[in-house]
């Protein structure tokens, strides 16, 4: 079962981060990299999360927030709806900068030995204004349910 842990050093990935959390799951008998893990969690996530994201997009579009592929630069590499910022076999950084907040999602894979790996999802957020802080407060209860549910999909 995924667990939450707080991070201490986030400034190199998203300077000014005011929110950070980390969920992790241990998987066995697989040889995962960060891209495969991210795709399993995000692209193959539970259907209810997709419906919830569609509702979110409908609610925030009037405020001018980014809601999908049409709001991103052309030919931007994506995992699901998230732009890839950097990619290595053991660590992928996804994220988006918007006018209300910037966020990063780190997907990391760490070898534990004996055919086991820890796959973690770390979320970092830097709000820019009051709307960003309100938005973060509103989505946080959903975030705490969604991220573990998506991460659980990595194990198969």
C-alpha positions as CSV (number, residue, x, y, z in Angstrom):
1,X,0.0,0.0,0.0
2,X,1.4,3.4,-0.9
3,X,2.6,5.6,2.0
4,X,3.1,9.3,2.3
5,X,6.4,10.8,3.2
6,X,7.4,14.5,3.3
7,X,10.4,15.7,1.4
8,X,13.1,18.0,2.6
9,X,15.0,19.1,-0.5
10,X,12.8,20.3,-3.4
11,X,14.5,23.5,-4.5
12,X,16.5,22.0,-7.3
13,X,13.4,20.7,-9.0
14,X,10.9,23.5,-8.3
15,X,12.4,26.4,-6.4
16,X,9.9,28.0,-4.0
17,X,7.9,24.8,-3.5
18,X,5.4,25.3,-0.7
19,X,3.7,21.9,-0.9
20,X,5.4,18.5,-1.4
21,X,4.4,14.9,-0.8
22,X,5.6,11.5,-1.8
23,X,3.8,8.2,-2.1
24,X,5.6,4.9,-2.7
25,X,4.8,1.3,-3.5
26,X,7.1,-1.7,-3.6
27,X,6.8,-4.0,-6.6
28,X,8.4,-7.4,-7.0
29,X,9.3,-9.6,-10.0
30,X,9.4,-6.8,-12.5
31,X,12.0,-4.7,-14.1
32,X,10.5,-1.2,-14.3
33,X,11.9,2.1,-15.4
34,X,10.4,5.5,-14.7
35,X,8.6,5.9,-18.1
36,X,6.9,2.5,-17.8
37,X,5.9,3.3,-14.2
38,X,4.5,6.7,-15.2
39,X,2.6,5.2,-18.1
40,X,1.1,2.5,-15.9
41,X,0.1,5.0,-13.2
42,X,-1.2,7.9,-15.5
43,X,-2.2,6.5,-18.8
44,X,-3.7,3.3,-17.4
45,X,-5.2,4.8,-14.3
46,X,-8.7,4.0,-13.0
47,X,-11.6,5.2,-15.1
48,X,-13.1,7.2,-12.2
49,X,-9.9,9.4,-12.2
50,X,-10.4,10.2,-15.9
51,X,-14.0,11.3,-15.2
52,X,-12.9,13.4,-12.3
53,X,-10.3,15.1,-14.4
54,X,-12.9,15.9,-17.1
55,X,-15.0,17.5,-14.4
56,X,-12.0,19.5,-13.2
57,X,-11.3,20.7,-16.7
58,X,-14.9,21.8,-17.2
59,X,-14.8,23.7,-13.9
60,X,-11.5,25.5,-14.4
61,X,-11.6,26.4,-18.1
62,X,-13.6,29.6,-17.4
63,X,-10.7,30.8,-15.3
64,X,-8.2,30.4,-18.1
65,X,-6.3,27.4,-16.6
66,X,-4.6,24.8,-18.8
67,X,-6.9,21.8,-19.3
68,X,-5.4,19.7,-22.0
69,X,-3.2,19.1,-25.0
70,X,-4.5,22.2,-26.8
71,X,-3.0,24.4,-24.0
72,X,0.5,22.9,-24.4
73,X,3.3,23.7,-26.9
74,X,3.1,21.6,-30.1
75,X,5.1,18.4,-30.2
76,X,5.5,18.4,-26.4
77,X,6.2,14.9,-25.2
78,X,3.5,13.8,-22.8
79,X,2.6,11.1,-20.4
80,X,-1.1,11.2,-20.3
81,X,-1.9,14.9,-20.1
82,X,1.4,15.8,-18.3
83,X,4.3,17.3,-20.2
84,X,7.7,15.6,-19.8
85,X,10.3,18.0,-18.4
86,X,13.2,15.5,-18.0
87,X,13.6,11.8,-18.4
88,X,16.1,9.1,-17.3
89,X,15.5,5.4,-16.7
90,X,15.3,5.9,-12.9
91,X,13.7,9.3,-12.7
92,X,11.1,11.2,-14.8
93,X,10.0,14.8,-14.1
94,X,6.6,15.8,-15.4
95,X,5.0,19.2,-14.9
96,X,3.3,22.3,-15.9
97,X,3.5,25.9,-15.2
98,X,0.3,27.8,-15.2
99,X,-0.7,31.3,-14.1
100,X,-2.0,30.2,-10.7
101,X,0.6,27.6,-9.8
102,X,3.4,25.5,-11.1
103,X,3.6,21.8,-10.3
104,X,6.0,18.9,-10.8
105,X,5.4,15.2,-10.6
106,X,8.5,13.0,-10.1
107,X,8.3,9.4,-10.8
108,X,11.3,7.5,-9.5
109,X,12.3,3.9,-9.4
110,X,14.8,2.6,-6.9
111,X,16.2,-0.9,-6.8
112,X,15.8,-2.6,-3.5
113,X,17.4,-6.0,-4.3
114,X,15.9,-9.4,-4.4
115,X,13.9,-8.6,-7.4
116,X,12.1,-5.7,-5.7
117,X,11.8,-2.0,-6.7
118,X,10.3,1.0,-4.9
119,X,8.3,3.2,-7.3
120,X,7.5,6.6,-5.9
121,X,5.4,9.6,-7.0
122,X,6.4,13.0,-5.6
123,X,4.2,16.0,-6.1
124,X,5.7,19.5,-5.8
125,X,3.6,22.7,-6.0
126,X,4.4,26.4,-6.1
127,X,1.3,28.6,-6.0
128,X,1.7,32.1,-7.5
129,X,-1.3,33.8,-6.0
130,X,-4.3,33.5,-3.8
131,X,-6.2,31.6,-6.5
132,X,-3.3,29.1,-6.6
133,X,-3.5,28.5,-2.9
134,X,-7.3,28.2,-3.0
135,X,-7.1,25.8,-5.9
136,X,-4.5,23.7,-4.0
137,X,-6.7,23.6,-0.9
138,X,-9.7,22.4,-3.0
139,X,-7.9,19.7,-4.9
140,X,-5.9,18.4,-2.0
141,X,-8.5,15.9,-0.6
142,X,-8.8,14.5,-4.2
143,X,-5.0,14.4,-4.6
144,X,-4.6,12.3,-1.5
145,X,-7.0,9.7,-3.0
146,X,-5.9,9.9,-6.6
147,X,-2.1,9.6,-6.3
148,X,-2.2,6.4,-4.3
149,X,-4.8,4.9,-6.5
150,X,-2.7,5.7,-9.6
151,X,0.5,4.5,-8.0
152,X,-1.2,1.2,-7.1
153,X,-1.6,0.5,-10.8
154,X,2.1,0.3,-11.3
155,X,2.3,-3.1,-9.6
156,X,0.0,-4.5,-12.2
